Amino acid sequence: MDEKREPEEGIVLTEAQLRSRRQRSIAIALALGILVVLFFAVTLVKGPAVLVRPL
């Protein structure tokens, strides 16, 4: 149970690639946040009429 594991060999990213990955993740998070705010705003503007519709 107390085994020492060797670090797995695989793809090692450069600093530029890590920076690029972080910027891409932040951009995706911001886009998702803006989309959530947009949906919330549209829901507030439409008001309770969203629930009143013919079946």
mmCIF file of the C-alpha atoms, coordinates in Angstrom:
data_MODEL
# 
_entry.id   MODEL 
# 
loop_
_atom_site.group_PDB 
_atom_site.id 
_atom_site.type_symbol 
_atom_site.label_atom_id 
_atom_site.label_alt_id 
_atom_site.label_comp_id 
_atom_site.label_asym_id 
_atom_site.label_entity_id 
_atom_site.label_seq_id 
_atom_site.pdbx_PDB_ins_code 
_atom_site.Cartn_x 
_atom_site.Cartn_y 
_atom_site.Cartn_z 
_atom_site.occupancy 
_atom_site.B_iso_or_equiv 
_atom_site.pdbx_formal_charge 
_atom_site.auth_seq_id 
_atom_site.auth_comp_id 
_atom_site.auth_asym_id 
_atom_site.auth_atom_id 
_atom_site.pdbx_PDB_model_num 
ATOM 1  C CA . MET A 1 1  ? 0.000   0.000  0.000   1.00 0.00 ? 1  MET A CA 1 
ATOM 2  C CA . ASP A 1 2  ? 2.941   2.288  0.488   1.00 0.00 ? 2  ASP A CA 1 
ATOM 3  C CA . GLU A 1 3  ? 4.185   1.890  -3.053  1.00 0.00 ? 3  GLU A CA 1 
ATOM 4  C CA . LYS A 1 4  ? 6.178   4.708  -4.595  1.00 0.00 ? 4  LYS A CA 1 
ATOM 5  C CA . ARG A 1 5  ? 4.919   5.317  -8.090  1.00 0.00 ? 5  ARG A CA 1 
ATOM 6  C CA . GLU A 1 6  ? 7.084   6.614  -10.864 1.00 0.00 ? 6  GLU A CA 1 
ATOM 7  C CA . PRO A 1 7  ? 5.648   9.648  -12.640 1.00 0.00 ? 7  PRO A CA 1 
ATOM 8  C CA . GLU A 1 8  ? 3.780   8.564  -15.742 1.00 0.00 ? 8  GLU A CA 1 
ATOM 9  C CA . GLU A 1 9  ? 5.487   9.396  -18.974 1.00 0.00 ? 9  GLU A CA 1 
ATOM 10 C CA . GLY A 1 10 ? 3.297   11.161 -21.469 1.00 0.00 ? 10 GLY A CA 1 
ATOM 11 C CA . ILE A 1 11 ? 2.845   14.445 -23.192 1.00 0.00 ? 11 ILE A CA 1 
ATOM 12 C CA . VAL A 1 12 ? 4.562   17.283 -21.369 1.00 0.00 ? 12 VAL A CA 1 
ATOM 13 C CA . LEU A 1 13 ? 3.186   20.681 -22.303 1.00 0.00 ? 13 LEU A CA 1 
ATOM 14 C CA . THR A 1 14 ? 5.397   23.711 -22.701 1.00 0.00 ? 14 THR A CA 1 
ATOM 15 C CA . GLU A 1 15 ? 4.775   26.942 -20.799 1.00 0.00 ? 15 GLU A CA 1 
ATOM 16 C CA . ALA A 1 16 ? 3.236   28.503 -23.915 1.00 0.00 ? 16 ALA A CA 1 
ATOM 17 C CA . GLN A 1 17 ? 0.832   25.573 -24.309 1.00 0.00 ? 17 GLN A CA 1 
ATOM 18 C CA . LEU A 1 18 ? -0.168  25.719 -20.641 1.00 0.00 ? 18 LEU A CA 1 
ATOM 19 C CA . ARG A 1 19 ? -0.770  29.475 -20.930 1.00 0.00 ? 19 ARG A CA 1 
ATOM 20 C CA . SER A 1 20 ? -2.829  28.914 -24.068 1.00 0.00 ? 20 SER A CA 1 
ATOM 21 C CA . ARG A 1 21 ? -4.883  26.191 -22.349 1.00 0.00 ? 21 ARG A CA 1 
ATOM 22 C CA . ARG A 1 22 ? -5.579  28.473 -19.397 1.00 0.00 ? 22 ARG A CA 1 
ATOM 23 C CA . GLN A 1 23 ? -6.657  31.364 -21.646 1.00 0.00 ? 23 GLN A CA 1 
ATOM 24 C CA . ARG A 1 24 ? -8.931  29.027 -23.602 1.00 0.00 ? 24 ARG A CA 1 
ATOM 25 C CA . SER A 1 25 ? -10.504 27.725 -20.386 1.00 0.00 ? 25 SER A CA 1 
ATOM 26 C CA . ILE A 1 26 ? -11.115 31.263 -19.139 1.00 0.00 ? 26 ILE A CA 1 
ATOM 27 C CA . ALA A 1 27 ? -12.692 32.234 -22.480 1.00 0.00 ? 27 ALA A CA 1 
ATOM 28 C CA . ILE A 1 28 ? -15.022 29.220 -22.358 1.00 0.00 ? 28 ILE A CA 1 
ATOM 29 C CA . ALA A 1 29 ? -15.989 30.009 -18.756 1.00 0.00 ? 29 ALA A CA 1 
ATOM 30 C CA . LEU A 1 30 ? -16.747 33.639 -19.635 1.00 0.00 ? 30 LEU A CA 1 
ATOM 31 C CA . ALA A 1 31 ? -18.834 32.627 -22.652 1.00 0.00 ? 31 ALA A CA 1 
ATOM 32 C CA . LEU A 1 32 ? -20.802 30.170 -20.529 1.00 0.00 ? 32 LEU A CA 1 
ATOM 33 C CA . GLY A 1 33 ? -21.334 32.803 -17.824 1.00 0.00 ? 33 GLY A CA 1 
ATOM 34 C CA . ILE A 1 34 ? -22.576 35.332 -20.395 1.00 0.00 ? 34 ILE A CA 1 
ATOM 35 C CA . LEU A 1 35 ? -24.956 32.730 -21.818 1.00 0.00 ? 35 LEU A CA 1 
ATOM 36 C CA . VAL A 1 36 ? -26.376 32.009 -18.356 1.00 0.00 ? 36 VAL A CA 1 
ATOM 37 C CA . VAL A 1 37 ? -26.864 35.731 -17.679 1.00 0.00 ? 37 VAL A CA 1 
ATOM 38 C CA . LEU A 1 38 ? -28.519 36.159 -21.087 1.00 0.00 ? 38 LEU A CA 1 
ATOM 39 C CA . PHE A 1 39 ? -30.976 33.312 -20.438 1.00 0.00 ? 39 PHE A CA 1 
ATOM 40 C CA . PHE A 1 40 ? -31.735 34.737 -16.985 1.00 0.00 ? 40 PHE A CA 1 
ATOM 41 C CA . ALA A 1 41 ? -32.339 38.218 -18.411 1.00 0.00 ? 41 ALA A CA 1 
ATOM 42 C CA . VAL A 1 42 ? -34.640 36.881 -21.137 1.00 0.00 ? 42 VAL A CA 1 
ATOM 43 C CA . THR A 1 43 ? -36.588 34.930 -18.524 1.00 0.00 ? 43 THR A CA 1 
ATOM 44 C CA . LEU A 1 44 ? -37.002 38.068 -16.395 1.00 0.00 ? 44 LEU A CA 1 
ATOM 45 C CA . VAL A 1 45 ? -38.112 40.140 -19.397 1.00 0.00 ? 45 VAL A CA 1 
ATOM 46 C CA . LYS A 1 46 ? -40.678 37.582 -20.494 1.00 0.00 ? 46 LYS A CA 1 
ATOM 47 C CA . GLY A 1 47 ? -41.971 37.320 -16.935 1.00 0.00 ? 47 GLY A CA 1 
ATOM 48 C CA . PRO A 1 48 ? -44.630 34.836 -15.903 1.00 0.00 ? 48 PRO A CA 1 
ATOM 49 C CA . ALA A 1 49 ? -45.903 34.683 -19.513 1.00 0.00 ? 49 ALA A CA 1 
ATOM 50 C CA . VAL A 1 50 ? -43.319 31.973 -20.083 1.00 0.00 ? 50 VAL A CA 1 
ATOM 51 C CA . LEU A 1 51 ? -45.521 29.554 -18.151 1.00 0.00 ? 51 LEU A CA 1 
ATOM 52 C CA . VAL A 1 52 ? -48.812 30.635 -19.798 1.00 0.00 ? 52 VAL A CA 1 
ATOM 53 C CA . ARG A 1 53 ? -49.140 28.791 -23.075 1.00 0.00 ? 53 ARG A CA 1 
ATOM 54 C CA . PRO A 1 54 ? -51.660 26.497 -24.705 1.00 0.00 ? 54 PRO A CA 1 
ATOM 55 C CA . LEU A 1 55 ? -51.205 22.794 -24.230 1.00 0.00 ? 55 LEU A CA 1 
# 
